[in-house]
Amino acid sequence: MPSPKPLGLLAPLLAALVALPAPAADRALLIGVGQYQSPTIKALPGIDIDIAAMRRVAANLGFAPADTRVLLDRAATLSAVQASLRDWLRDGVGPDDRVLIYFSGHGAQVRDQNGDETDTVDEALVAYDSSHVVGADGEPGITDVLLDDDFGRLLAAIPSRDILVLVDACFSGTVTRSVEFNSGQSGTFNAEVKFLAYPGMPQAHPRGMDQIVHDGTAHYSAVSAAGDDEKSLATIRGSLFTQGLAFAIGEAVRNGASLTPRQVKSETARFIEQQLGPADKAKVFHPQISGGDVLADKPLRLVSVSAGHGPFWNQIKALAETLKPLAIQANRLSLREGEKLELTVEVPRDGYLNIVGIDPHDTAIVAFPNGVHPANRNNKVCAGRVRIPGDLPFDLPASPPYGPTLMVAFFTDEPVNLFESGDGRRDAKGNMQDAFPHLSGFGTRGFNPTAKAAPVGAAGTLEVTVCPAAGCP
C-alpha cells in the first residue's frame, strides 16, 4: 500500500485553491439614497420604490439576484459605494461580462478640486454620509460625495467592455426644492428636485451626466435623467426617470422586442412627457445619453418571458410569502379562452381585499378592486368566504396570452387599495381612468415588512392556466 503524501506537500496547493478569485460574472450595482445621515440634507421620497423597480430591471436584463448588490440609504455611504465600484465590480468581472450601475439620489455641484474643469465646478453624487461643511478658507462645501473625476477613474478601471450606467439625479444648480404639479396625471401633485443646493454653492453653467464620466473611454453607455438646466424629479410613487426606465424595459421584455440604450433614453423621455402631460409641460425633463456609440446602439440582452415566472411574478410571489397565509381557491385551474374565473378567499376578519393577476408575459394587473363599475372600487370586505366577482357587476374572463397566470390575494386590516394606487391613465384630478390598471410599486410598498414590524397582512397565491378556446393540451 503506497504511503500517503505528507500534508505539508499539499498545503501550498490547497492554499492556492482557496485563494483563487470567484468566477467572473455579470454584476449589477444598485444605489439609492432617499434618507440622509445629515439633517440638513432634505430627504427624497420614493427611492425605495426606485430600488424595487430596478431590481426588476436588473432581472429583466438577465442579472441574477446573487450577482445584484443593493446599497440603500444608510448602506450607501461614500466608502461603501467606492468599495463596490473599486473592488466588487473591478475584481469580480471580466472583459466579456456585463455591468449595470444605477444611482438614484441627489446630485450636487462643488468647487473644482484639481483645476481640470473649465467651469470651475465638479459634479457629484451625494452619498448617505455626505454633509455640509465650511472649509479652513471659509468656503462652504460638501464632504463625502462621489466626484465626477473619481467616478470616471473607478469606471475606467472596471475591465468589462459592456457597462450600462443609469443615473437618476440632476447636476444643475437651483434653489428650488419642491415642485407643485398643475395636474394629477402622474398620480401625484408634487415632487422633489433631485439636486442638493446649499448656501455659497459655486455658480456654474449646469452640466449633465455626459460630463461626469469624461475620460473618453467607450466601454460604457450612460443614460442620465436630465439635460442641462433641467430638474430630475422624485415623487412618492418613485422617481419619474426610473419609472420610465422600468416601463420601457418591462414593455420590451413583455413584447419580446429589441431595445438599445439609445432607445431606452427615447422611450423614457416619452414616458416622462406623457406622465406630466400638457398642464406640466414646463416641468418636462429630457434624459441624455453619453459614452460609446457602439454600445449606445447595441441591443440590450433581455430575458425571455413567455411562460410565466418572470421577474415581476417572482417578486410579488416572494412578497406574498413574507405575509401570513390566506386561503384562496379558483372555480377551475385550467380555463379556455372566454371562460370565467371565480375566486374564493377565506377572509379572517373584516378588512380590505386586493387581487392581482400576473400573466405569462409578466404583466401584473389589478383585478380587484377595479373601475368597471363605481361599486367595484370599494374593496372593504367582511369576515368569511368572499367570492370574486360573486354578485359584483363584472366578470374575469380568461383571455390571451395563453399559459400560466399567478393570482395573488392580499388582505389587510388597514385600507389598502391597489386600484387607486395603480399605474395607468389618470385625469387632471388624479383619478384612475383604466378599468384594470397595472400593479405599482407604490401600491405594494405597504406590504413590505421591516425588521422591526410584523407582517402587515396576509396573502395567498394560486396558479391558473389559460388555454385557447379549442381546449387545453
C-alpha positions, -999 to 999 in steps of 0.1 A, spaced: 0 0 0 16 34 -10 24 58 17 2 89 19 18 121 8 27 144 37 2 172 42 30 197 40 34 190 3 -3 196 -3 -6 227 18 7 252 -9 -17 237 -35 -47 239 -11 -38 274 -2 -36 284 -38 -70 268 -45 -86 287 -16 -70 320 -28 -85 316 -63 -109 345 -71 -145 338 -75 -156 332 -111 -163 363 -131 -200 370 -138 -223 397 -149 -229 421 -120 -254 449 -111 -248 476 -85 -280 495 -75 -275 525 -53 -304 546 -38 -303 574 -12 -335 589 0 -327 593 37 -295 611 46 -275 610 78 -272 648 79 -304 666 90 -295 695 67 -299 673 36 -335 670 25 -349 635 22 -362 623 -12 -395 604 -15 -399 571 -33 -362 560 -35 -371 526 -20 -396 522 -48 -369 531 -73 -347 503 -60 -376 478 -61 -382 488 -97 -345 485 -106 -343 450 -91 -369 440 -117 -349 459 -144 -318 440 -134 -336 407 -136 -352 417 -169 -316 423 -182 -306 389 -170 -286 398 -139 -290 371 -113 -302 381 -78 -270 367 -63 -250 390 -86 -270 421 -78 -258 443 -49 -281 469 -34 -269 499 -13 -299 517 0 -299 547 24 -276 541 54 -258 513 34 -249 538 7 -220 556 24 -193 570 2 -168 543 13 -193 515 6 -201 530 -29 -164 534 -37 -156 499 -24 -183 483 -45 -171 501 -76 -134 496 -69 -134 460 -56 -167 442 -62 -171 453 -98 -135 458 -108 -123 425 -94 -155 405 -100 -160 408 -137 -140 401 -169 -139 418 -203 -169 398 -216 -191 402 -185 -218 429 -184 -221 455 -157 -251 476 -146 -245 506 -124 -276 526 -111 -278 556 -88 -309 574 -75 -305 603 -52 -293 639 -50 -267 653 -74 -246 683 -65 -220 708 -76 -189 715 -56 -158 737 -63 -134 721 -87 -108 700 -67 -80 698 -92 -84 725 -118 -95 703 -146 -129 718 -150 -133 748 -173 -164 759 -154 -146 757 -121 -170 731 -106 -172 693 -102 -204 674 -104 -210 649 -76 -233 622 -64 -245 627 -28 -239 597 -5 -257 588 27 -230 603 49 -224 634 29 -226 666 49 -223 704 46 -190 719 58 -172 752 59 -135 748 49 -105 764 65 -107 792 39 -143 799 50 -157 784 18 -188 763 21 -188 728 5 -199 692 9 -179 663 22 -181 626 13 -196 630 -22 -186 609 -52 -169 635 -76 -172 631 -113 -134 627 -116 -134 598 -91 -164 582 -107 -147 584 -141 -115 567 -128 -134 540 -110 -155 533 -141 -124 532 -163 -108 506 -140 -137 481 -145 -125 455 -170 -159 449 -186 -163 462 -221 -201 463 -217 -212 487 -189 -246 504 -186 -247 534 -163 -281 548 -153 -281 579 -131 -314 594 -117 -301 627 -103 -296 662 -116 -265 684 -116 -279 718 -124 -277 743 -96 -311 755 -83 -325 767 -50 -358 750 -58 -366 721 -35 -402 712 -41 -423 713 -73 -460 716 -75 -478 700 -104 -507 716 -121 -523 682 -128 -525 649 -111 -519 630 -143 -488 614 -129 -506 601 -98 -493 629 -75 -494 666 -73 -459 674 -61 -423 663 -64 -388 670 -50 -359 682 -72 -330 657 -71 -303 683 -66 -286 694 -34 -283 731 -32 -265 748 -3 -256 784 8 -225 796 -11 -227 769 -37 -204 777 -66 -224 790 -96 -216 775 -129 -232 765 -162 -251 733 -154 -238 701 -170 -253 667 -173 -241 631 -170 -223 634 -202 -196 653 -182 -195 631 -151 -177 604 -170 -154 623 -192 -124 601 -196 -131 594 -232 -134 556 -229 -161 539 -248 -167 507 -228 -198 522 -212 -231 536 -222 -245 562 -198 -282 573 -196 -288 602 -172 -321 617 -161 -320 653 -172 -303 676 -196 -285 709 -189 -306 732 -167 -333 706 -162 -346 691 -130 -350 653 -124 -379 648 -101 -386 623 -72 -422 616 -62 -439 594 -36 -446 570 -65 -409 568 -74 -387 590 -95 -401 598 -129 -369 588 -148 -367 554 -130 -404 548 -136 -398 554 -173 -368 531 -174 -387 503 -157 -416 507 -180 -396 508 -212 -375 478 -204 -405 459 -189 -426 465 -221 -397 453 -243 -395 421 -223 -433 415 -223 -434 421 -261 -403 402 -269 -389 433 -285 -353 446 -290 -341 476 -271 -309 496 -272 -297 521 -246 -304 549 -271 -340 536 -274 -342 534 -236 -334 571 -235 -361 579 -261 -388 557 -245 -381 571 -211 -383 606 -224 -417 598 -240 -429 583 -207 -419 614 -187 -437 636 -211 -469 615 -210 -468 613 -172 -466 651 -167 -490 659 -196 -498 693 -212 -505 711 -179 -470 705 -167 -451 707 -200 -427 733 -185 -415 707 -159 -407 680 -185 -370 670 -185 -351 651 -211 -328 621 -205 -294 622 -220 -270 596 -233 -232 595 -235 -204 570 -238 -195 547 -267 -217 550 -298 -213 513 -304 -228 503 -270 -254 530 -273 -268 512 -303 -262 476 -292 -293 457 -282 -296 450 -245 -296 414 -235 -332 409 -223 -347 378 -207 -374 359 -225 -407 358 -206 -435 339 -223 -444 311 -199 -447 329 -166 -423 331 -136 -408 364 -148 -392 390 -126 -424 407 -115 -441 373 -109 -412 361 -87 -410 395 -69 -447 395 -60 -448 358 -51 -418 363 -28 -436 393 -12 -467 372 -6 -447 345 11 -435 370 37 -471 376 49 -494 353 69 -511 327 47 -545 334 32 -567 306 17 -576 312 -19 -593 288 -44 -605 290 -80 -636 275 -97 -611 258 -121 -573 258 -125 -575 255 -163 -597 278 -183 -604 281 -220 -604 315 -236 -637 332 -227 -644 310 -196 -650 330 -165 -627 328 -135 -642 330 -100 -621 331 -69 -630 323 -33 -610 339 -5 -613 329 32 -612 363 49 -602 360 86 -619 392 98 -633 425 84 -607 443 64 -596 451 28 -590 427 -1 -569 432 -32 -564 407 -60 -537 408 -86 -531 387 -117 -497 383 -134 -498 368 -168 -473 346 -187 -456 378 -201 -451 392 -166 -478 419 -169 -493 425 -134 -529 437 -134 -551 447 -105 -582 425 -109 -600 437 -77 -609 464 -69 -614 477 -104 -630 506 -123 -656 486 -144 -683 499 -121 -681 525 -93 -692 499 -67 -661 478 -76 -637 505 -63 -647 497 -27 -626 468 -15 -638 466 21 -649 430 29 -665 412 58 -651 382 76 -659 348 60 -659 334 25 -656 361 -2 -663 353 -38 -648 375 -66 -666 385 -88 -695 368 -70 -725 392 -73 -704 422 -83 -712 436 -118 -681 425 -136 -665 393 -149 -630 379 -151 -630 361 -185 -599 341 -195 -580 358 -223 -546 357 -241 -517 354 -236 -521 316 -231 -502 299 -203 -499 302 -166 -512 331 -146 -504 338 -110 -533 351 -89 -525 368 -57 -549 378 -29 -538 404 -4 -557 411 29 -550 440 52 -567 454 83 -559 489 73 -572 505 40 -550 495 10 -564 499 -25 -542 487 -53 -566 501 -79 -564 536 -67 -526 534 -64 -520 515 -97 -501 526 -128 -524 538 -156 -540 567 -173 -553 594 -149 -573 626 -154 -562 660 -143 -576 654 -108 -555 622 -105 -585 598 -108 -576 564 -124 -592 561 -159 -582 525 -166 -606 498 -155 -578 473 -147 -546 493 -140 -511 478 -137 -498 470 -102 -475 497 -90 -445 496 -66 -461 524 -47 -491 502 -41 -473 472 -28 -449 493 -7 -472 489 23 -469 451 22 -432 451 27 -424 440 63 -394 455 81 -371 440 107 -389 459 134 -425 453 123 -447 422 120 -462 414 86 -489 439 78 -514 415 64 -520 381 48 -516 368 12 -525 337 -8 -514 326 -43 -526 301 -68 -516 294 -105 -543 290 -132 -537 282 -169 -553 300 -198 -558 279 -229 -571 285 -264 -609 281 -270 -602 248 -286 -591 234 -253 -561 228 -231 -533 204 -240 
